Amino acid sequence: MINPIDKILTEWAYRVHDGMPDPKNPYHLVQLKECLNELRLPRRFEEDILHVMREGRSGVYVKNYYNDKHGLTGKPYGTPSTEPTGKDKKGSDEEPEKDIKGDKEEPGGKKTTKPSLALKTNPSEDFPEPAEPSGKNRDAKARIENGTQDMAGVAKNTQRDGILGMQGDDITAGKGGAGGYFNETQFGAAFTELGEELKGNPPPKGPPPKKLSGMTTEERQQMKEDWKKKKKVEARQILQEEIDKAKEDWKNACPAPKKDKDKKKACTAAKKKVNYLIGRQKQVGKPVPPDKNIAFNNGTDPKRKKADRPDVWIEKKLESAAGGIDELAVLETDPHSDFDMKNQPDGYPNLTTMNEEATEGMRATLEKQHGEYCKPPNGNPKSGDCEHATHELEKFEKQVIGSKRADGKRDEGKADTAIVYLDSQGRVRIKYVNNKESENDIQDNKTVASRAAAMQKVRDEKKKEIDESNLTDDQKTKEKAKIDKASTESQQIDEDAVEEANQMNEIYSAGMRSVIDTEKISTKQPPDVDGDGHPQGDMSGLSQHVTARGEQEDTSPKYLKSALKEGKQGNPVRDRVAEKPAEVAKALGKVWVRYISGKSVGSIALIGKKSFDKSKHELLGSDEVNALSANPEFVDYMMSEVEDTLDNGTGEQKSAIGDIITQAALDSAGEEGQTNVSDNATGSGNKLLMKTLRTTSAIRKKLEVRAKRCEAKGNTFDDCLKEEAGKMEKEGYFGDMDADMMLRIYHDKKLEKLEERYESRARSWEGVHKKIVQNHHRLDVIEHMEDSDPQHKNLRDAQGLNKLIRDNEERLRQIRDGERECGKNSNAKPTVGKKVYSCNNLAKLKADTSDTIKKAQKKFDELTEDVTPLDDNGTSTKVFIRSYMDGMGWSDYIMNEDGEESKNMGGTPYKPKDIRDCLAELSDYSPPPEPKSPPTSPEEKEALKKWRKGLMDHLEKELRVDSDSGQVTFCGNSDEKLQCTEMGTDTWRTAGDDGKVEGKLGGALKDCLKKRDPAGLKGKP
C-alpha cells in the first residue's frame, strides 16, 4: 500500500520548479494546497498538514484559540504553556461559545443554546487580506469559529471582490474581469444593502421598517435606481483606492535584486496586479464625471460601439444586479422560508456568491450551529433544533459540494449564490439560489459519463422505493427483477455511449491532423490563394473572434489561456509556444533585455520597446533568446506575460499572440498529448480549434442564408454577400468581426474542409444520443411484450432483432478502433470481430454494418407496430426520464425544496412551487390541486407527500424523449388528435472529453413560468 505522505511529497515535488519543496516559501505552500485538494484527502487532514507547515515556516506558534489560551501565540517552539484557570480546566481546548439568544427549553427538560453566529458590528471595516496565499479563503473557518468574523463580513468581502475583479478563488485583484462574476457579487450587494434599508429605524431616529412585498412597483423601482447610483460611485472609488495602493506596492517591490527569486516574483506579481486593476477600471470607470471617463476598447477593433463605454457597461451590469432585491420579496412572502426581517441582526439577511471564502464560512457557521444544538452537554441530539442543524448541513453538501454519484465522484453543486438569515426561532438558515441569465439558459450540463452515473443512481433509488412501498413481497420481487434486468442492459448502453464519445474525440483529432497537413492550414502569412485571389487555409486573426457561447457576445481569451495549461503528461501546445521566445516578444511588442545597472543588474526581462534604455539595458542576442526556452523559470515568466497581454493588451498584440497559440494548436492536433477535446492540458488545443471552427462555420452558414434571401430579390449573389457581411459587421457578430474577414472566411474552401471535421463530430454526437433513446425504447417495447398475457407472438423475433442491432453497434465501435489504427499506420491490419481487414476495406465494412442496423430497426418497428406507442413508459425509459428530471432539478422542486432553493432566471426569482405547478398543469396531472403546504398535521403531511409522489410517477410514465429532435414532451389527446407539449430539451453538444448532455426548458414550460408572479410585481400600481 502506498504511504499517503509519500504520495503527497511526490506530487508536491512535481509541482515545485526545482523538485525541492520548501515550507518557508509561500509559493510552495500554495502548490501544496493545490496538491492536497486534488488528492481529495479528508479536510481535517489537509488543514493539519498546512497548519504544521505554516508553523514550521515561522518557527513560532500561530494565532489560534488553543495557543491564545495557553499563552503560546507568537512565541518560539518549546515555550512552556500557561496553566488554564477557572472553568477552562473543566472544558476542552476548544473555544467556548457565547449565547446571544438565550436558552430554549426542549421536551424532556433539556436546554439548547442558540449559536452566537459570532455577530460583529461594522463588518465592512474588517476586510483582511489572506494570511497566506491560499485562494480567497481569508481564514474564514478559523475566524468564524473564534468569533472574529461572521457571514455578514464574508458576504461584504465577496461583494468587494466582484468590484475588484477577484474572480473565483484567485486573490489577485483585477484577475478575472468577467461581467458574470461582477453581476453575481453585486446581485448579493443589492439584496443585502437594500435589505438593510428596509429595516429602517424606529421614529424619531429614522424611517419605519418596510416590507418590500408591500411596496408599489414604482417605489421598488426607485429603490433600485437609488442603489445603482450609489453603487456606481462606491465601486469606482473602491477600485481607484485599490489601484493607488497597488501602484505604491509596485514601486516598493521593484526593481528586485537579481538573485532573490522570491522578490523577483513579488515584483512581477505587483506589476501584474496594477495592470489587472487598470483593465478592470476600463469596464467600471474612474471616479470622475461621465463625460471625462475613459473609453473601453477590448482590442478587437479600434471602432468600438458606444455600449462599451464604462458608463454603459456598469449601468447594464448594475441593472441586472439590482434584481437581487426581488429575492427578498420572495423570502418575505413564502411561508416555507420562516423569515421575519424584525428577527435579523445587522448584516442579515445577506446574499453571497460561492467562492472559497464564502463556502468555507457557510460550512463553519453550520458546523458551529450543529455542535451547539446536537453535542452534549448543551446540545440535545433528539431535539428539533438538532434536526434543523443536521438538515442544513445536508443541504449544504448537496447544493455546494455536490451529491455523491454512483461512480464515487460528485455532481457539481447547483447553487450559484446563497442567502444566509435567521429563522423565527433564531436559527441559522440558508436558502440557495441557482442563477441563470434567462429562461433560455442551460439548466443541466453533464458529460456522458456523469449522465450514466446519474442513471445508475436513479436505478438504485427506484429499488429502494419499491422496498418502501405497499406492494406484496411477490410484487416487490417482480418489480425489482425488472429494475435489475433493465439496469444491466441500460448500463451497457450507457457504457457503450461513453466509449463512443471517447472514440469520437480521437477520430476527430486524427481527422483534423490529416486535413491540416493536406490543406496546409496555417496562421502564417502569406497564405495560398485561389484563382480569384481569395486566401486559402488562412486561420490568422480568428482567435480574437471566439465567443464563449453566444454569437453576439464579447470575445473571450478563455480558450487561448486553456491551450497553454501545464499538465502532468505535458502539453505540446505550450511546449511549441515556449520554443518561440523571439516570436512571442515581437507579438507582445517587447524585447528581451538584460539589466546592466541598478539593483537588477544581470536580470533578464521582457520590456516594452519604448522602455528600452541603453544606459540600463542591453538586448539579448538571438542565441541567448532561443536558449530561454530551455529554462522553466523563463518559460513560466513568458507565459505570465502572454496571459497578461490576452487580458489587457492592445488588439494588435492580442491578435499576434493569438496566432502563435493557434499555430501551436494546429501543429499539435492529433499528436501525442492532444488526442481528445477538453479544457485540460491534453485536449485544450483541440478545443481552441473546435471553438474557432464553430465561429467560422456559423459565419459561412449565416452569410449563405442571408445572401440567398437577398439574391431572390433580383440582386447578384456576390453583391449580396458583400451587403450582408457589412450588415453583420454593424450587428456586432463574433466580437465585431469586420466584413472583409467574414468574406475571407466564406471564400476559404480549405478552411471549409476543416470545418467539415467539426460538423462531422457534431453529427456523430447527435447520432449517439439518438441511439441511446432508441435502445431504451426497444427495451421498453420488449418489456411490454413480455408482460402481456399471453406473451406477444413476435416477442422472440423482436428480442433477436434487438440483439442483432446491439451486436452491430459493437461492430461499429470495433471498426472505429480500426480507423484510428489506420490513421496512424496505413498498412495496419485491424481486427473486427474475429476477422482481420485491410485499411482500404474498412469504409465498405462500416457502410454495410450501418445498413444492417437500419434494416433491423425497420423490421423491429414493423413487428411491434401494434405494441407502440406505449400508453406508459417502460422501466428503461422511466429511469432515463427520471435522470433527466433529476439533472434539471425538477425532482427536488416537486418533492422537497420549498423555501430552500430559488431559481433566478433573468432576474425573476422562481420558487419550486412555480415550476412544480407548471409541470403538473402542462402534463394534465389529474388529481385535485396540491394539498395545503406547508402542512400543519400528520394527515396533511401524508396527503402532500402522496400528491407529489404521484406527480413524479406521472411524469416518469408520460414524458417522452424524441430521438431526432431531443425534445422532452408530454403528448395527450385533444379532440381525438395527438397534441404534444414541449416541456424541455435533452441534447448532446460538442464540448469536453465526453461531450455534454445539455438540458434546457421547453417552450411551453418557459411560457408557463413567465405568466407567474413570484416576486409579487404584477397587479401593483
Buried (B, 14 or more C-beta within 10 A) or exposed (E): EEEEEEEBBEBBBEBBEEEEBEBEBBBBBBBBBBBBEEEEBEEEEBEEBBEEBBBEBEEBBBBBBBBBBBBBBEBEEEBEEEEBEEEEEEEEEEBEBEEBBEEBEBEEEBBBBBBBBBBBEEBEEBEEEBBBBBBBBBBBBBBBBBBBBBBBBBBBBBBBBBBBBBBBBBBBBBBBBBBBBBBBBBBBBBBBBBBBBBBBEEEEEEEEEBEBBEBEEEEBEEBBEEBBEEBBEBBBEBBBEBBEBBBEBBEEBBBBBBEBBEBBBBBBBBBBBBBBBBBBBBBBBBBEEEEEBBEBBBBBBEEBEEEBBBBBBBBEBBBBBBBBBBBBBBBBBBEBBBBEBEBBBEBBBBBBBBBBBBBBBBBBBBBBBBBBBBEEEBBBEEBBBBEBBBBBBEBBBBBBBBBBBBEEEBBEBBBBBBBBBBBEBBBBBBBBBBBBBEBEEBBBBBBBBBBBBBBBBBBEBBBEBBEEEEBEEEEBEEBBEBBEBBBEBBBEBBEBBBBBBBBBBBBBBBBBBBBBEEBEBBBEEEBBEEEEEBBBBBBBBBBBBBBEEEBEBBBBBBBBBBBBBEBEEEBBBBBBBBBBBBBBBBBBBBBBBBBBEEEBEEBBBBBEEEEBEEEBBEEBEEEEBBEBBEBEBBBBBBBBBBBBBBBBBBBEBBBBBBBBBBBBBBBBBBBEBBBBBBBBBBBBBBBBBBBBBBBBBBBBEBBBEBBEEBBEEEEEEEEBBBBBBBEBBEEBBBBBBBBEBBBBBBBBEBBBBBBBBBBEBBEBBBBBBBBBBBBBBBBBBBBBBBEEEEEBEBBEBBBBBBEBBBBBBBBBBBBBBBBBBBBEEEEBEBEBEEEEBEBEBBEEBBEEBBEBBEEBBEBBBEBBEEBEEBEEBBBBBBBBBBBBBBBBBBBBBBBEBBBBBBBBBBBBBBBBBBBBBBBBEBBEBEEEEBBEBEBEEEEBBEBBBEBBEBBBBBBBBBBBBBBEBBBBBBEEEEEEEEEEBBBBBBBBBBBBBBBBBBBBBBBBBBBBBBEBEBBBBEEBE
